[in-house]
Amino acid sequence: MKKIGVISDTHIPTAARALPAMISDLFDGVDMILHAGDLVSESVLDDLALIAPVMAVRGNMDLSSEFNPLKRIVDIEGEGVLIGLIHGWGAPGDLPMRVLGEFEKKPKPDCIVFGHSHQPFNEFFGGVLMFNPGSPTDKRFAPYFSVGILTVSGGAVSGEIIKL
């Protein structure tokens, strides 16, 4: 079994000065951390890397040159599961379907992790788990701050939203 910490839309330092301290406890023991963009400060990657290895994509707010090495879409494969990682764009309403469409010409992922809307989302569409952890620092479109955990076991993936 593999556990993956999932976070997005941290917007450091505009939404908060730093990641909430409880993140390190919540992600303690994860095998890796996925960040679905809008880090805003590269220090977020450094802080998360103290917990576990980090994979991240560039979000629409990650405009500075320090984020140029980050890709827009990343595929992560392991434990018999393919996970797509993307930030997202546009209005929140149909965001899950828009990001799903970005993977139509690629091998079908088992899970797509996305961000952008700050709204936690954990639902299957056509056999693909669409997972948005929300935001731990900016709940502008959500009722609470949140992060997520993905569990990969036996070639399947499941998600859990964690309210902060």
DAKA-V794772 format. One line per field, one symbol per residue. phi: phi as a letter, one per 40 degrees, with the letter a starting at -180 (. if undefined). burial: + if it has 24 or more other ideal C-beta (glycine too) atoms within 12 Angstrom, else -. A space follows every 10 residues. Layout:
# DAKA-V794772
phi: ???
burial: ???
This chain:
# DAKA-V794772
phi: .bbbcbaafc fcbccacacd dcdccccdgc cabbbcggcg bccccccccc cadbbabcbc cccccccdcc ccbbbbbifg bbbcbachag ccdbddcccd ccbccbdccc abcabgcgbd aaacbfgbcc bbcgbcbabd bbcacababb bbafgbbbbb cbcc
burial: -+++++++++ ++--++--++ --+--++--+ ++++++++++ ++-++-++-- ++-+++++++ ++----+--+ -+++++---- +++++++++- -+--++-+++ +++-----++ ++++++++++ ++--+--+++ ++++++++-- -+--++++++ ++----++++ ++-+
